Amino acid sequence: MPLSRSASQPTSPATPRAAGAGDVMDEGTTTCPPSKGTTTCPYCGVGCGVDITFSDGKPSAVAGTRSHPANGGRLCVKGSALHETLGHEGRLLYPQVDGQRVDWDCALDTLAERLAATQREHGQQSVAAYLSGQLLTEDYYVANKLFKGFLGTPHVDTNSRLCMASAVSAYKRAFGADAVPCCYADLECAELVVLVGANPAWNHPVLYQRLKAAKQRNPLLRVVVIDPRVTDSCEIADLYLGIAPGSDARLFTGLLAWMAANGRVDRPYLERHTQGFEQTLSAAREDDVSLAAIAADCDIDPERLETFYYWFANQLHVVTLYSQGINQSSSGSDKCQAIINCHLAGGKLGLPGAGPFSITGQPNAMGGREVGGLANQLAAHMDYDSPGAIDRVTRFWRARRG
Ligand code: SF4
């Protein structure tokens, strides 16, 4: 992904293209090299806004965009070195067919012919698209529309397939939609932040700095780190639970049972907003839910386990931030669901500073999900089997194949 457009390949004014994350939206015209631009850092899920200064047409300095809601002017060491680490060397700067440089008409005609030939020979569903987490939402939308609506194949996946599929399915099971009920600002108004299978100190550095600053501003804000590894995020932890790998679902189903046993379930909230709580609780109680048994299964100290349960159960403004340590598991959906269930049971959801927060690994992973960039989804949070969805989307796209 280029940090800036190649000076030798200006974009024609007649064929404007939406900038992707990492592309530069220049302030100048195509005939006058811009001296400044704005873009998005392509490295991690925080998605920091970046101001770029150009000298002689090349990026010479970067700074965090002060008005950007993700970073408010901050950049981590990776983002701060963008202009030094990204270059054009080894990048595809021109269309090529079979290794030979060609013009756009030739490239597009060849692509169309080969897609059609592949479908003729191997069937309509023999072509697929896999989209990076660095695209803009509009780019995902167009690719999804092309492949599902006009090539007639469902095989469009984004980086969410590898990264976030567990989180997606758990949100859909819990809420009926892949909707994350949290934002970054929630971390700053929570009273308890639980980091599970996430090491934001390394993987979401600017968000971690925001959390660290929030903790300095609010000494009552507690942070719990749950991870088999002692990570750098433990620097701000009030409590660390070094659970045995794979025992996270046991930890959270045990928490649900503990909340119920200790009168920390929000019954009015459950009655107004949920269904199936008793069955869920019964399932959680199928295992031995004594603290000693849970602690033994998780390989942690029972007193530390009880401290975590007590803090979680007695605080309304709780954010549980989880990432690949939860998602990337053969039972990742169940692990995400176990976390969500605890938030629902305690009514720790739908208010500032509270909720189950799956954080993405890539800048615009959520954008891909918003427009249906998964093979088992159609478009815009509609499934293939949603009543009337295929017909509705086909008409809206004016597609040949819905
Ligand atoms: S926190 Fe992530 S998005 Fe922000 S500058 Fe660092 S790597 Fe880039």
Boltz pocket constraint, residues with backbone or C-beta under 6 A from the ligand:
constraints:
  - pocket:
      binder: B
      contacts: [[A, 41], [A, 42], [A, 43], [A, 44], [A, 45], [A, 46], [A, 47], [A, 48], [A, 71], [A, 74], [A, 75], [A, 76], [A, 77], [A, 78], [A, 79], [A, 80], [A, 203], [A, 204], [A, 205], [A, 206], [A, 207]]
      max_distance: 6.0
